[in-house]
Amino acid sequence: MEAWKTFVAFVDAQDGDATVLEKITDMQRAPIIHLLPTKKSDTIKKNRREALGEKVEAHEPLLFLHARIEQSLRPILPILEKAVEIS
C-alpha cells in the first residue's frame, strides 16, 4: 500500500490527476488473489535483499499474489517460496 501512495504522490507532484488512478485500480484489478502463507512459526531471517527479524506464525499470510489467470501463478510460486527464509 505504501508503494501505491508514493506513486499517487508522484502523479500529484507532476500536476497529474490522481483521482483518475482510483478508477484505474477498479478497472485493472486482478481477478485472482493467491495467498502464499508461511509454513511454520519462527522468524523471517532474510528475504531476497535484506536481513529481517520479524516473527511470524504458521499459516500467516506472507505474500498476496495478484494475477489475471491461474496459469501465470504456477511458474512464480516456487521462486517466491525460496525467496524468503524462515528459521
C-alpha positions as CSV (number, residue, x, y, z in Angstrom):
1,M,0.0,0.0,0.0
2,E,2.9,2.3,0.7
3,A,4.2,2.0,-2.9
4,W,0.7,2.9,-4.2
5,K,0.7,6.1,-2.0
6,T,4.1,7.0,-3.3
7,F,3.0,6.5,-6.9
8,V,-0.1,8.7,-6.3
9,A,2.2,11.4,-4.7
10,F,4.4,11.3,-7.8
11,V,1.5,11.8,-10.1
12,D,0.1,14.6,-8.0
13,A,3.6,16.3,-7.8
14,Q,3.7,16.3,-11.6
15,D,0.3,18.0,-11.8
16,G,-1.4,14.8,-12.8
17,D,-5.0,13.9,-11.9
18,A,-4.6,11.4,-9.1
19,T,-8.4,10.8,-9.0
20,V,-8.1,9.0,-12.3
21,L,-5.8,6.5,-10.6
22,E,-8.7,5.4,-8.3
23,K,-10.7,4.5,-11.4
24,I,-7.7,2.6,-12.9
25,T,-7.5,0.4,-9.8
26,D,-11.1,-0.6,-10.1
27,M,-10.8,-1.4,-13.8
28,Q,-7.4,-3.1,-13.6
29,R,-7.9,-5.2,-10.5
30,A,-6.6,-8.7,-10.9
31,P,-9.4,-11.3,-10.7
32,I,-7.2,-13.8,-8.9
33,I,-5.6,-13.1,-5.5
34,H,-3.5,-16.0,-4.2
35,L,-2.3,-16.2,-0.6
36,L,1.2,-17.6,0.0
37,P,1.2,-18.5,3.7
38,T,4.2,-19.1,6.0
39,K,4.9,-22.8,6.5
40,K,6.0,-22.6,10.2
41,S,6.2,-20.3,13.1
42,D,9.6,-18.6,13.5
43,T,11.5,-15.5,12.5
44,I,11.9,-14.2,8.9
45,K,15.7,-14.3,8.6
46,K,16.0,-12.8,5.2
47,N,14.3,-12.0,2.0
48,R,16.0,-11.6,-1.3
49,R,17.6,-8.2,-0.5
50,E,17.9,-7.8,3.3
51,A,18.1,-9.4,6.6
52,L,14.9,-9.2,8.7
53,G,13.8,-10.2,12.2
54,E,10.1,-10.2,12.0
55,K,8.3,-13.0,13.9
56,V,5.6,-14.9,12.0
57,E,3.2,-17.7,12.9
58,A,2.5,-20.8,10.9
59,H,0.0,-20.3,8.1
60,E,0.1,-16.5,8.5
61,P,-0.1,-14.6,5.2
62,L,3.3,-13.9,3.8
63,L,2.6,-12.7,0.3
64,F,-0.5,-11.9,-1.7
65,L,-0.1,-12.6,-5.4
66,H,-2.4,-10.9,-7.9
67,A,-2.9,-12.4,-11.4
68,R,-5.2,-12.3,-14.3
69,I,-5.1,-16.1,-15.0
70,E,-4.3,-19.0,-12.7
71,Q,-1.6,-20.4,-15.1
72,S,0.5,-17.3,-14.5
73,L,1.0,-18.2,-10.9
74,R,2.4,-21.6,-11.4
75,P,5.9,-20.7,-12.5
76,I,6.4,-18.0,-9.9
77,L,5.2,-19.8,-6.8
78,P,8.3,-22.0,-6.4
79,I,10.6,-19.0,-6.8
80,L,8.7,-16.9,-4.2
81,E,8.7,-19.8,-1.8
82,K,12.5,-19.8,-1.9
83,A,12.8,-16.0,-1.8
84,V,12.1,-15.8,2.0
85,E,14.0,-17.8,4.6
86,I,12.1,-18.5,7.9
87,S,14.1,-20.2,10.6
